[in-house]
């Protein structure tokens, strides 16, 4: 079978064929809409991990727009530990909240992105082969299992694929940056892509090379400059505002589940995973067409297609965190090589197989077929049909809200990280339901300290790689006679679709004092939470009505908490409830768990400049502090990752709202001053002293002083 049919070379594009192809794509999109309607009508599962995060971000945007806080479109606070996301996808996703079932309605947003992908990828394929094969190759790609998987979930990546296809279509139409309209369109589409996701730049590397080449031609130079100006003007302000936080968090996120590129054949990970994600026919014909190209039209631009695929592959193979959805915006080029180099009949056969595979993904009529090949097991006809599963998250949250006591904040610790039962979808649904008190927390070293509620999934906690610490927490909860059973009682339970149970625990009201002697003193105290010298505790009287100590006092000459050394510490706690966690033969005071507190009054405490320097070096990896001064302001100088850095900041107490604000006054990297305005909202950080999910009690700090090399309260 010939890879190239000479009779098809030089054929002028037919408007009739183009119209028929567009009609075929419209019919496919109509079919996809019918499939989506059936899927949405049946599926009731909550979103999974990242999907729930996207739903929460979209909700935050919608609330900001409803309140008229339009500045939040640029400055929306990112989720803890995650990079900030550009706004366009989530602004589109806000439309899902006009439905009573937003998680399912979000799939309709994907339909519009799929339509854009079909049109733009067809345009790219038509550029290289102007016949019905362009439509068939487009269908072969959009029906691939990995694309259909993104279509039927609430992830951002399908929009990025559509933006990449649109940008390359404009790039090809620009005729190497000689056409004004297409060149400016490429710049605008680049900005649109970057405002969907920060990774968009990685798929445009061939465009950068083409632009550099075009800069040497007088008739292209100004078009390249104009396209770049449009791109920078479109997305630059958002990235300028978020760069200081975005870069370190992206670096951190890229190392999740990290495997170095040189280890265990990791470089070929995407080659194998794309076999499952693209389907065997598209995978084989696309990659062969890439390495042995046969272009019927515009063969001089074939290197851009190869660069689109191969440079994207190289970039994402080097990134330690590898998921096929990260590479997919670089793979539409395989649809181009499919249509450009193979006979129409073979492309039609591939499209037919892909269409059947795509339909089966949503319908699940046929079971997946697993075929073992060297180094990999190929899955053909993967499926994820809709399921009417009620995971009861809304009922759990509403029951906790109903049972919560009079405190303004009621933390709920979730001991589970399963696909449909995890912290992100609890957090998202908590916000969507508008619950005033309940806030979701994860398990930490203290398990559930200060949490009024705990929810335990008693089996199948989640995939092995993401449940570190959860089995041990579950064992502690289920231990008879342990500290948890003394502090919490089971309040309700629900049967989950996977056969496990969700158990809701609520703090008990202690009926008797947890310690026989309310006063104790240690010359040296060592516990998992902190260490102290000359440590004295006076719990005072126990109030059986509230199950807490009305006023408890603690003093320590020296106290070390998370590596920070404090001296002359004196605090008072109002409404304190606690239980001993130590087991015989350990003394009861060796470890305690704090259950609740109404107010923490810090009477006195101080930190020296030397101790603060040691704390910063221990907590910030790669930081070496050469000097740290405390005199009205905090001035620090040293090296970070072997780069000289320096900064000055001031600390002040706020009364309305009550909080501690740290404001950056100046910063320097090497010998270059860093404009503080460039950091935007990151130049100031306010720690609330009012009850909040992290510390669900009031904190009273009478005064804060920075003088004589010491930070002191009062």
C-alpha positions as CSV (number, residue, x, y, z in Angstrom):
1,X,0.0,0.0,0.0
2,X,1.6,3.3,-1.1
3,X,2.0,5.9,1.5
4,X,1.6,8.7,-1.1
5,X,-0.8,8.8,-4.1
6,X,0.7,11.1,-6.8
7,X,-2.7,11.6,-8.3
8,X,-3.8,13.5,-5.3
9,X,-0.9,16.0,-5.4
10,X,-1.7,19.5,-6.5
11,X,-5.5,19.0,-6.3
12,X,-7.1,22.4,-5.7
13,X,-9.3,22.6,-2.6
14,X,-13.0,22.2,-3.4
15,X,-15.5,24.4,-1.6
16,X,-18.1,21.6,-2.0
17,X,-15.9,19.0,-0.3
18,X,-15.1,21.6,2.5
19,X,-18.8,22.2,3.1
20,X,-19.5,18.5,3.2
21,X,-16.7,18.0,5.7
22,X,-18.0,20.8,7.9
23,X,-21.4,19.2,7.7
24,X,-19.9,15.9,8.7
25,X,-18.3,17.5,11.7
26,X,-21.6,19.2,12.6
27,X,-23.4,15.9,12.5
28,X,-20.7,14.4,14.8
29,X,-21.0,17.2,17.3
30,X,-24.8,16.7,17.2
31,X,-24.3,13.0,18.0
32,X,-21.8,14.0,20.7
33,X,-24.4,16.3,22.2
34,X,-27.0,13.5,22.3
35,X,-24.4,11.2,23.9
36,X,-23.7,13.9,26.5
37,X,-27.3,14.5,27.3
38,X,-27.8,10.8,28.0
39,X,-24.6,10.7,30.0
40,X,-25.5,13.7,32.1
41,X,-29.0,12.5,32.8
42,X,-27.7,9.3,34.4
43,X,-24.4,10.1,36.0
44,X,-24.6,11.4,39.6
45,X,-21.0,10.8,40.8
46,X,-19.2,13.7,42.4
47,X,-16.1,15.1,40.7
48,X,-12.7,13.6,41.6
49,X,-9.6,15.4,42.9
50,X,-8.5,18.0,40.4
51,X,-12.0,18.2,38.9
52,X,-13.4,19.3,42.3
53,X,-10.7,22.0,42.6
54,X,-11.7,23.4,39.2
55,X,-15.4,23.4,40.3
56,X,-14.5,25.2,43.5
57,X,-12.4,27.9,41.6
58,X,-15.3,28.5,39.2
59,X,-17.6,28.9,42.2
60,X,-15.2,31.4,43.8
61,X,-15.2,33.4,40.5
62,X,-19.0,33.3,40.3
63,X,-19.3,34.6,43.9
64,X,-16.9,37.4,43.2
65,X,-18.8,38.4,40.1
66,X,-22.1,38.3,41.9
67,X,-20.6,40.5,44.6
68,X,-19.2,43.0,42.1
69,X,-15.6,42.1,43.1
70,X,-14.3,42.2,39.5
71,X,-10.7,42.6,40.7
72,X,-10.8,39.0,41.9
73,X,-10.7,37.9,38.3
74,X,-7.0,38.8,38.4
75,X,-6.3,38.4,42.1
76,X,-8.3,35.4,43.1
77,X,-6.5,33.6,45.9
78,X,-5.1,30.3,44.9
79,X,-5.9,27.0,46.6
80,X,-3.4,26.0,49.4
81,X,-0.3,24.3,47.9
82,X,-1.5,24.8,44.3
83,X,-0.4,27.2,41.6
84,X,-2.8,30.0,40.7
85,X,-4.9,29.2,37.6
86,X,-5.5,31.7,34.8
87,X,-9.2,32.7,34.7
88,X,-10.7,31.9,31.3
89,X,-11.6,28.2,31.7
90,X,-13.0,28.8,35.2
91,X,-15.0,31.8,34.0
92,X,-16.5,29.6,31.3
93,X,-17.2,26.9,33.9
94,X,-19.3,29.4,36.0
95,X,-22.1,28.7,33.5
96,X,-22.4,25.2,35.0
97,X,-23.8,26.8,38.2
98,X,-26.9,27.9,36.4
99,X,-27.9,24.3,36.6
100,X,-29.2,22.4,39.6
101,X,-26.5,19.8,39.0
102,X,-23.4,21.8,38.3
103,X,-20.9,18.9,38.3
104,X,-22.8,17.3,35.4
105,X,-23.7,20.6,33.7
106,X,-19.9,21.3,33.5
107,X,-19.7,18.6,30.7
108,X,-21.7,20.9,28.4
109,X,-18.9,23.5,28.7
110,X,-16.6,20.8,27.3
111,X,-18.9,20.4,24.3
112,X,-18.1,24.0,23.1
113,X,-14.4,23.3,23.5
114,X,-14.8,20.0,21.6
115,X,-16.5,22.0,18.8
116,X,-13.7,24.5,18.7
117,X,-11.2,21.6,18.6
118,X,-13.0,19.9,15.7
119,X,-13.1,23.1,13.6
120,X,-9.5,24.1,14.3
121,X,-7.9,20.7,13.9
122,X,-9.9,20.2,10.7
123,X,-8.5,23.6,9.5
124,X,-4.9,22.4,10.2
125,X,-5.5,19.0,8.5
126,X,-7.1,20.7,5.5
127,X,-4.0,22.9,5.2
128,X,-2.0,19.8,4.4
129,X,-4.6,17.7,2.6
130,X,-7.7,19.4,1.2
131,X,-10.2,16.5,1.0
132,X,-12.5,14.5,3.1
133,X,-9.5,12.8,4.8
134,X,-9.0,16.0,6.8
135,X,-12.4,15.5,8.4
136,X,-11.8,11.8,9.0
137,X,-8.4,12.4,10.7
138,X,-10.0,15.1,12.9
139,X,-12.7,12.6,14.0
140,X,-10.0,10.0,14.6
141,X,-8.3,12.3,17.1
142,X,-11.3,13.7,18.9
143,X,-12.8,10.2,19.4
144,X,-9.6,8.9,20.9
145,X,-10.1,7.5,24.5
146,X,-7.9,10.1,26.1
147,X,-9.8,13.0,24.5
148,X,-13.1,11.4,25.4
149,X,-11.9,10.9,28.9
150,X,-11.2,14.6,29.2
151,X,-14.6,15.4,27.6
152,X,-16.5,13.5,30.2
153,X,-14.9,15.1,33.2
154,X,-14.4,18.5,34.7
155,X,-10.8,19.1,33.8
156,X,-9.1,22.1,32.1
157,X,-7.0,20.1,29.6
158,X,-9.6,19.8,26.8
159,X,-9.7,23.5,26.5
160,X,-5.9,23.7,26.2
161,X,-6.0,21.1,23.3
162,X,-8.6,23.3,21.5
163,X,-6.5,26.4,22.1
164,X,-3.3,24.7,20.8
165,X,-5.1,23.5,17.6
166,X,-6.5,27.0,17.1
167,X,-3.1,28.7,17.5
168,X,-1.4,26.3,15.0
169,X,-4.2,26.8,12.5
170,X,-3.6,30.6,12.7
171,X,0.2,29.9,12.5
172,X,-0.2,28.0,9.3
173,X,-2.5,30.5,7.8
174,X,0.0,33.3,8.6
175,X,2.2,31.9,5.8
176,X,5.3,32.2,7.9
177,X,4.2,35.5,9.4
178,X,3.5,37.2,6.1
179,X,-0.2,37.7,6.5
180,X,-1.3,40.4,9.0
181,X,-4.7,38.9,10.0
182,X,-3.5,35.4,10.7
183,X,-0.3,36.7,12.5
184,X,-2.3,38.9,14.8
185,X,-4.8,36.0,15.3
186,X,-1.9,33.8,16.4
187,X,-0.8,36.3,19.0
188,X,-4.4,36.6,20.3
189,X,-4.9,32.9,20.4
190,X,-1.5,32.5,22.2
191,X,-2.8,34.9,24.9
192,X,-6.1,33.0,25.1
193,X,-4.2,29.7,25.5
194,X,-2.0,31.1,28.2
195,X,-5.1,32.5,30.0
196,X,-6.4,28.9,30.1
197,X,-3.3,27.3,31.6
198,X,0.3,28.1,32.2
199,X,1.6,25.0,30.4
200,X,0.3,26.3,27.0
201,X,3.6,27.9,26.1
202,X,5.3,24.4,26.0
203,X,3.3,23.4,22.9
204,X,4.3,26.5,20.9
205,X,8.1,25.9,20.7
206,X,8.1,25.5,16.9
207,X,6.2,28.8,16.6
208,X,9.0,30.5,18.5
209,X,11.6,29.1,16.1
210,X,9.5,30.2,13.1
211,X,9.1,33.7,14.6
212,X,12.9,34.0,15.1
213,X,13.5,33.0,11.5
214,X,10.8,35.4,10.3
215,X,12.5,38.3,12.2
216,X,15.3,38.3,9.6
217,X,12.8,39.0,6.7
218,X,11.7,42.6,6.4
219,X,8.2,41.8,5.3
220,X,7.6,39.5,8.3
221,X,9.5,41.4,11.0
222,X,6.7,43.8,12.0
223,X,4.1,41.1,11.9
224,X,6.1,39.0,14.3
225,X,6.5,42.0,16.6
226,X,2.8,42.8,16.4
227,X,1.8,39.2,17.2
228,X,4.2,39.2,20.2
229,X,2.8,42.5,21.4
230,X,-0.8,41.2,21.2
231,X,0.2,38.0,23.1
232,X,2.0,39.9,25.8
233,X,-0.7,42.5,26.2
234,X,-3.3,39.8,26.4
235,X,-1.8,37.5,29.0
236,X,1.1,39.5,30.4
237,X,-0.8,41.4,33.2
238,X,-2.1,38.2,34.8
239,X,1.3,36.5,34.8
240,X,3.0,39.7,36.0
241,X,0.6,39.7,38.9
242,X,1.2,36.1,39.8
243,X,4.8,35.3,38.8
244,X,6.2,35.4,42.3
245,X,3.8,32.7,43.6
246,X,3.3,30.8,40.3
247,X,6.9,29.8,39.6
248,X,7.8,28.2,43.0
249,X,4.4,26.4,43.2
250,X,4.7,25.1,39.6
251,X,8.2,23.7,40.5
252,X,6.7,22.1,43.5
253,X,3.7,20.6,41.7
254,X,5.9,19.2,38.9
255,X,7.7,17.1,41.4
256,X,4.6,15.3,42.6
257,X,4.9,11.5,42.0
258,X,8.2,12.4,40.4
259,X,10.3,9.9,38.4
260,X,13.5,11.3,36.9
261,X,13.6,11.1,33.1
262,X,16.7,8.9,33.1
263,X,15.2,6.3,35.5
264,X,13.5,3.1,34.5
265,X,12.7,4.1,30.9
266,X,10.7,7.1,32.1
267,X,11.4,8.9,28.8
268,X,9.3,6.4,27.0
269,X,6.4,6.6,29.5
270,X,4.3,8.8,27.2
271,X,5.0,6.6,24.2
272,X,3.4,3.7,25.9
273,X,0.6,5.6,27.6
274,X,-0.3,7.3,24.3
275,X,-0.9,3.9,22.9
276,X,-3.8,3.4,25.3
277,X,-4.9,7.0,25.1
278,X,-4.9,7.4,21.3
279,X,-6.0,3.9,20.3
280,X,-3.7,1.4,18.4
281,X,-4.5,2.5,14.8
282,X,-4.1,6.3,15.3
283,X,-1.1,5.7,17.5
284,X,0.7,3.4,14.9
285,X,-0.3,5.4,11.8
286,X,0.3,8.8,13.4
287,X,3.8,8.0,14.7
288,X,4.9,6.3,11.5
289,X,3.6,9.3,9.5
290,X,5.6,11.5,11.8
291,X,8.9,9.8,11.3
292,X,8.3,9.1,7.5
293,X,6.2,12.1,6.5
294,X,4.4,12.4,3.1
295,X,2.7,15.7,2.8
296,X,0.4,16.4,-0.2
297,X,0.4,20.2,0.3
298,X,2.7,22.6,2.0
299,X,5.3,20.0,2.7
300,X,7.8,22.8,3.5
301,X,5.8,23.4,6.8
302,X,5.8,19.7,7.8
303,X,8.7,20.4,10.2
304,X,6.2,22.5,12.3
305,X,3.9,19.5,12.7
306,X,6.9,17.3,13.7
307,X,8.1,20.0,16.1
308,X,4.6,20.4,17.6
309,X,4.6,16.7,18.5
310,X,8.2,15.9,19.2
311,X,9.2,19.1,21.1
312,X,6.1,18.8,23.3
313,X,7.0,15.2,24.0
314,X,10.6,16.1,24.9
315,X,9.4,18.9,27.2
316,X,6.9,16.8,29.1
317,X,9.1,13.7,29.2
318,X,11.6,15.8,31.2
319,X,9.0,17.1,33.6
320,X,9.0,14.5,36.4
321,X,5.2,14.4,36.9
322,X,3.9,12.6,33.9
323,X,0.2,12.4,33.0
324,X,-1.0,11.9,29.4
325,X,-3.4,14.8,29.7
326,X,-0.3,17.1,30.0
327,X,1.0,15.9,26.6
328,X,-2.3,15.7,24.7
329,X,-2.2,19.4,23.5
330,X,1.0,18.4,21.6
331,X,-0.5,15.3,20.0
332,X,-3.1,16.7,17.4
333,X,-0.1,16.8,15.1
334,X,-0.5,13.0,14.8
335,X,-3.9,13.5,13.2
336,X,-2.2,15.7,10.6
337,X,0.4,13.0,9.8
338,X,-2.4,10.5,9.7
339,X,-4.3,12.4,7.0
340,X,-1.2,13.7,5.2
341,X,0.6,10.4,4.6
342,X,-2.0,7.6,4.4
343,X,-4.6,6.5,1.8
344,X,-8.1,7.8,2.4
345,X,-9.5,4.3,2.9
346,X,-7.1,3.5,5.7
347,X,-7.8,6.9,7.4
348,X,-11.5,6.2,7.1
349,X,-11.0,2.8,8.7
350,X,-9.1,4.4,11.6
351,X,-11.8,7.0,12.0
352,X,-14.5,4.4,12.1
353,X,-12.7,2.4,14.8
354,X,-12.0,5.5,16.8
355,X,-15.7,6.6,16.5
356,X,-16.8,3.2,17.9
357,X,-14.2,3.4,20.6
358,X,-15.3,6.9,21.6
359,X,-18.9,5.8,21.7
360,X,-18.0,2.8,23.8
361,X,-16.1,5.0,26.3
362,X,-19.3,6.7,27.3
363,X,-21.7,3.8,26.7
364,X,-19.6,0.9,28.1
365,X,-21.3,-1.7,25.9
366,X,-18.1,-3.6,25.4
367,X,-15.6,-4.5,28.1
368,X,-12.0,-3.3,27.8
369,X,-9.6,-5.7,26.1
370,X,-6.1,-6.0,27.6
371,X,-3.3,-7.2,25.4
372,X,0.2,-7.8,26.8
373,X,3.0,-6.5,24.6
374,X,6.7,-6.0,25.5
375,X,7.1,-3.5,28.3
376,X,3.4,-2.6,28.4
377,X,-0.2,-3.9,28.5
378,X,-2.4,-2.3,25.9
379,X,-6.0,-1.5,26.8
380,X,-8.3,-1.4,23.8
381,X,-11.9,0.0,24.1
382,X,-11.5,1.5,27.6
383,X,-14.8,2.7,29.0
384,X,-16.2,4.9,31.8
385,X,-20.0,4.7,31.4
386,X,-22.2,7.0,33.6
387,X,-23.2,5.6,37.0
388,X,-26.1,6.6,39.2
389,X,-24.1,6.6,42.5
390,X,-24.9,8.7,45.5
391,X,-21.9,9.2,47.7
392,X,-23.9,11.1,50.3
393,X,-21.4,14.0,50.7
394,X,-24.1,16.6,50.8
395,X,-26.0,14.6,53.5
396,X,-22.9,14.2,55.6
397,X,-22.0,17.9,55.4
398,X,-25.6,19.0,56.2
399,X,-25.8,16.6,59.1
400,X,-22.5,18.0,60.5
401,X,-23.8,21.6,60.1
402,X,-27.0,20.6,61.9
403,X,-25.1,19.1,64.8
404,X,-22.4,21.8,65.1
405,X,-22.4,23.6,68.5
406,X,-22.5,27.4,69.0
407,X,-18.8,28.0,68.0
408,X,-18.5,30.1,64.8
409,X,-16.2,27.5,63.1
410,X,-16.7,23.7,63.1
411,X,-13.7,21.9,61.4
412,X,-14.3,18.5,59.9
413,X,-11.4,16.2,59.4
414,X,-11.8,13.8,56.5
415,X,-10.0,10.4,56.8
416,X,-10.3,9.3,53.1
417,X,-8.8,10.1,49.7
418,X,-10.8,8.0,47.3
419,X,-11.7,9.1,43.8
420,X,-15.3,10.1,44.7
421,X,-14.8,10.7,48.4
422,X,-12.0,13.1,49.0
423,X,-11.1,16.4,50.5
424,X,-11.4,18.5,47.3
425,X,-15.0,17.4,46.6
426,X,-16.0,17.8,50.2
427,X,-14.5,21.3,50.2
428,X,-16.2,22.3,46.9
429,X,-19.6,21.0,47.9
430,X,-19.3,22.6,51.4
431,X,-18.9,26.0,49.6
432,X,-21.6,25.3,47.1
433,X,-24.1,24.3,49.8
434,X,-23.3,27.6,51.6
435,X,-22.7,26.0,55.0
436,X,-21.6,28.7,57.4
437,X,-19.7,26.6,60.0
438,X,-18.3,23.5,58.5
439,X,-14.8,23.7,57.1
440,X,-12.9,20.7,55.7
441,X,-9.4,19.7,57.1
442,X,-7.1,16.9,56.2
443,X,-5.3,14.5,58.5
444,X,-2.1,15.9,60.0
445,X,0.4,14.6,62.6
446,X,-2.1,15.3,65.4
447,X,-4.8,13.6,63.4
448,X,-7.8,15.9,64.1
449,X,-6.8,18.5,66.7
450,X,-9.5,21.2,67.2
451,X,-11.8,19.4,64.7
452,X,-15.4,19.1,66.0
453,X,-16.1,16.4,63.5
454,X,-14.3,13.5,61.9
455,X,-15.5,11.5,58.9
456,X,-13.9,8.1,58.4
457,X,-14.3,5.9,55.3
458,X,-13.9,2.5,57.0
459,X,-12.5,0.7,53.9
460,X,-11.0,1.4,50.5
461,X,-9.5,4.7,51.7
462,X,-8.1,5.5,48.2
463,X,-5.3,4.6,45.8
464,X,-2.2,3.4,47.7
465,X,0.0,6.3,46.5
466,X,-2.3,9.0,48.0
467,X,-3.3,7.7,51.4
468,X,-0.1,8.1,53.4
469,X,-1.0,8.3,57.0
470,X,-4.7,7.6,56.5
471,X,-4.6,3.9,57.5
472,X,-2.8,4.7,60.7
473,X,-5.4,7.4,61.4
474,X,-8.2,4.9,60.8
475,X,-6.6,2.5,63.3
476,X,-6.4,5.2,65.9
477,X,-10.1,6.1,65.4
478,X,-11.2,2.5,65.7
479,X,-9.0,1.6,68.7
480,X,-11.1,0.7,71.7
481,X,-10.2,2.6,74.8
482,X,-7.8,4.9,73.0
483,X,-7.8,8.7,73.3
484,X,-10.1,9.1,70.2
485,X,-12.9,7.0,71.7
486,X,-12.7,9.2,74.9
487,X,-12.9,12.4,72.9
488,X,-15.3,11.5,70.1
489,X,-18.5,9.5,69.6
490,X,-20.1,8.1,66.5
491,X,-23.0,10.4,65.5
492,X,-24.1,8.9,62.2
493,X,-23.1,6.5,59.4
494,X,-23.9,6.0,55.7
495,X,-23.4,3.1,53.3
496,X,-21.3,4.2,50.3
497,X,-21.6,2.8,46.7
498,X,-18.4,0.8,47.0
499,X,-19.7,-1.1,50.0
500,X,-17.7,0.8,52.6
501,X,-19.3,3.1,55.2
502,X,-18.8,6.8,56.0
503,X,-18.8,7.2,59.8
504,X,-19.4,10.7,61.2
505,X,-17.8,11.3,64.6
506,X,-18.5,14.3,66.8
507,X,-16.6,15.6,69.9
508,X,-18.0,14.5,73.2
509,X,-18.7,16.9,76.0
510,X,-16.4,15.7,78.7
511,X,-18.3,14.7,81.8
512,X,-15.3,14.7,84.1
513,X,-11.9,16.3,84.2
514,X,-9.3,14.4,82.1
515,X,-6.6,14.9,84.7
516,X,-6.8,14.2,88.4
517,X,-4.4,17.0,89.2
518,X,-5.1,20.2,87.4
519,X,-1.6,21.6,88.2
520,X,1.7,20.2,87.1
521,X,5.3,21.3,86.5
522,X,8.1,19.9,84.4
523,X,11.8,20.8,84.5
524,X,11.8,19.5,80.9
525,X,8.7,18.6,78.9
526,X,8.9,16.6,75.6
527,X,5.8,15.8,73.5
528,X,5.1,15.2,69.8
529,X,3.7,18.7,69.6
530,X,6.5,20.8,71.4
531,X,9.2,20.8,73.9
532,X,9.6,23.1,76.9
533,X,11.9,23.9,79.9
534,X,10.6,25.0,83.3
535,X,7.1,24.2,82.0
536,X,4.1,24.9,84.3
537,X,0.4,24.2,83.7
538,X,-2.5,25.3,85.8
539,X,-5.8,24.1,84.2
540,X,-7.9,25.7,87.0
541,X,-11.3,24.3,87.8
542,X,-13.2,22.0,85.4
543,X,-16.7,23.0,84.3
544,X,-18.8,19.9,83.9
545,X,-21.6,21.9,82.2
546,X,-19.4,22.9,79.3
547,X,-16.9,19.9,79.5
548,X,-14.0,22.3,79.5
549,X,-11.7,24.4,81.7
550,X,-12.9,28.0,81.8
551,X,-9.4,29.5,82.1
552,X,-6.2,27.5,81.8
553,X,-2.7,29.0,82.2
554,X,0.6,27.9,80.9
555,X,4.1,29.2,81.4
556,X,7.5,28.2,80.1
557,X,10.9,29.7,80.4
558,X,11.8,28.2,77.0
559,X,9.5,26.5,74.5
560,X,10.3,25.1,71.0
561,X,7.4,24.7,68.6
562,X,8.0,23.4,65.1
563,X,11.6,24.5,65.4
564,X,10.9,28.0,66.6
565,X,12.4,28.8,70.0
566,X,10.4,31.1,72.3
567,X,11.3,32.4,75.7
568,X,9.4,33.7,78.7
569,X,6.1,32.3,77.3
570,X,2.9,32.9,79.2
571,X,-0.5,32.1,77.7
572,X,-4.1,31.7,78.9
573,X,-6.7,29.6,77.2
574,X,-10.4,30.1,77.7
575,X,-12.9,27.2,77.3
576,X,-10.1,24.6,76.9
577,X,-11.0,21.0,76.4
578,X,-8.3,18.3,76.0
579,X,-7.7,14.6,76.6
580,X,-4.4,12.7,77.3
581,X,-3.2,10.7,74.3
582,X,-0.4,8.8,76.0
583,X,-0.8,5.2,76.9
584,X,0.6,3.3,79.9
585,X,3.3,3.0,80.9
586,X,3.8,6.6,79.6
587,X,2.6,9.4,82.0
588,X,-0.6,11.0,81.0
589,X,1.0,14.4,80.5
590,X,3.5,13.1,77.9
591,X,1.0,13.8,75.1
592,X,-2.3,15.5,75.0
593,X,-4.9,16.3,72.2
594,X,-6.5,19.7,72.2
595,X,-10.2,19.5,71.4
596,X,-11.5,23.0,71.5
597,X,-10.7,26.5,72.7
598,X,-12.6,29.7,72.7
599,X,-9.8,32.2,73.1
600,X,-6.0,32.1,73.3
601,X,-4.4,35.1,75.1
602,X,-0.7,35.4,74.6
603,X,0.5,37.4,77.7
604,X,4.2,37.3,76.8
605,X,6.6,35.6,74.5
606,X,9.8,36.6,72.7
607,X,12.1,35.4,69.9
608,X,15.7,36.5,69.4
609,X,17.1,37.3,66.0
610,X,19.4,34.3,66.2
611,X,16.6,31.9,66.9
612,X,14.5,33.3,64.2
613,X,17.4,33.0,61.8
614,X,17.8,29.3,62.7
615,X,14.1,28.8,62.3
616,X,14.0,30.3,58.8
617,X,17.0,28.2,57.7
618,X,15.4,25.1,58.9
619,X,12.0,25.8,57.4
620,X,13.1,27.2,54.0
621,X,15.2,24.7,52.1
622,X,18.2,26.3,50.4
623,X,18.1,29.5,52.4
624,X,21.3,30.5,54.3
625,X,20.8,33.6,56.4
626,X,23.9,35.8,56.8
627,X,22.3,38.5,58.9
628,X,19.0,39.1,60.5
629,X,18.1,42.3,62.4
630,X,15.0,43.1,64.5
631,X,14.8,46.8,65.1
632,X,11.4,48.3,64.2
633,X,11.5,46.2,61.1
634,X,12.7,42.8,60.1
635,X,15.8,42.9,57.9
636,X,17.3,39.7,56.5
637,X,20.1,39.1,54.1
638,X,21.6,35.8,52.8
639,X,21.6,33.4,49.9
640,X,18.8,31.3,48.5
641,X,19.9,28.5,46.1
642,X,23.3,30.2,46.1
643,X,21.8,33.5,44.9
644,X,22.2,36.6,47.1
645,X,18.9,37.9,48.4
646,X,17.8,40.5,50.9
647,X,14.5,41.9,52.2
648,X,13.0,44.2,54.8
649,X,9.5,43.9,56.2
650,X,7.4,45.4,59.0
651,X,4.9,43.7,61.3
652,X,1.9,45.3,62.7
653,X,-1.3,44.4,64.6
654,X,-4.6,45.3,63.1
655,X,-7.7,46.0,65.1
656,X,-10.4,45.8,62.4
657,X,-10.4,43.1,61.4
658,X,-8.1,41.7,64.0
659,X,-5.0,40.3,62.5
660,X,-1.2,40.3,62.2
661,X,0.0,41.8,59.0
662,X,3.5,41.4,57.6
663,X,4.3,43.9,54.8
664,X,7.4,43.7,52.5
665,X,9.1,47.1,52.3
666,X,12.0,46.2,50.0
667,X,13.6,43.2,48.3
668,X,16.8,42.6,46.4
669,X,18.0,39.7,44.3
670,X,21.7,39.9,43.8
671,X,22.5,43.5,43.3
672,X,19.2,44.2,41.6
673,X,16.4,45.8,43.6
674,X,13.0,44.0,43.1
675,X,10.1,46.4,42.8
676,X,7.7,45.5,45.6
677,X,4.7,46.5,43.4
678,X,5.7,43.6,41.1
679,X,4.6,41.2,43.9
680,X,1.1,42.7,44.0
681,X,-0.9,41.1,46.9
682,X,2.0,38.9,47.7
683,X,3.9,41.9,49.2
684,X,1.6,41.7,52.2
685,X,0.3,38.8,54.2
686,X,-2.3,39.0,57.0
687,X,-2.8,36.3,59.5
688,X,-6.3,36.5,61.0
689,X,-6.6,36.5,64.8
690,X,-10.3,35.8,64.5
691,X,-11.5,32.2,64.5
692,X,-10.6,30.6,61.2
693,X,-10.4,27.0,59.9
694,X,-6.7,26.8,60.8
695,X,-7.2,28.1,64.3
696,X,-10.9,27.9,65.2
697,X,-10.6,30.3,68.2
698,X,-9.8,33.9,68.9
699,X,-6.1,34.9,69.4
700,X,-5.4,37.9,71.6
701,X,-2.0,39.6,71.2
702,X,-1.8,42.8,73.3
703,X,1.3,44.3,71.6
704,X,4.1,43.4,69.2
705,X,7.5,45.0,69.4
706,X,10.6,44.6,67.2
707,X,13.6,46.1,69.0
708,X,17.1,45.3,70.3
709,X,17.4,42.1,68.2
710,X,14.2,40.6,69.6
711,X,10.5,40.2,68.7
712,X,8.5,40.6,71.9
713,X,4.9,40.3,73.1
714,X,3.8,42.5,74.7
